[in-house]
């Protein structure tokens, strides 16, 4: 798994490891953009390359900055494509974990100049565009959160990061897709 605090929150990689019964290696950095993980000139990118070079990875689950799919979909597409290419060059299948938008009332929404509903739609569309261009499966958590009966239960107090229940839901959605992918091999 490569991503930022939306991936590492609540020890989600360890939760995923427990649910899947498989080893999960997480390379995360708070606030990171996905572009860092495929860039060999960054420390984070070097860590990813070292891990992938060790071999044995079936999947690379990638997650981008919390709002990039909504605010700069072109950069998001480029980042997902680059990380997907890197994963495939090491015989690993890429998978995109698309995050949800910010919760209604989150102060960052005002800074972005959008409503929670608009952000959710843009996150979903940007994630799907990136997944389509890179030919990777997408876990579209923006659509999941939009349909959730009480979305506020999925968020930590900051309205951005997942709560424990949110991280568990994400891990379960990833597990469902991973199991489907492995069954189709």
Secondary structure, DSSP 4 states (H G I P E B T S, - for coil): -EESHHHHGGGHHHHHHHHHTS----EE-TT--HHHHH-TTSHHHHHHHHHHHT---SEEEE---TTHHHH-HHHHHHHHHHHHHHHHHTT-EEEEEEPP-PPTT-HHHHHHT--HHHHHHHHHHHHHHHHHHHT-EEEEHHHHHHH-TTGGGGB-TTSSSB-HHHHHHHHHHHHHHHHHHHHT-
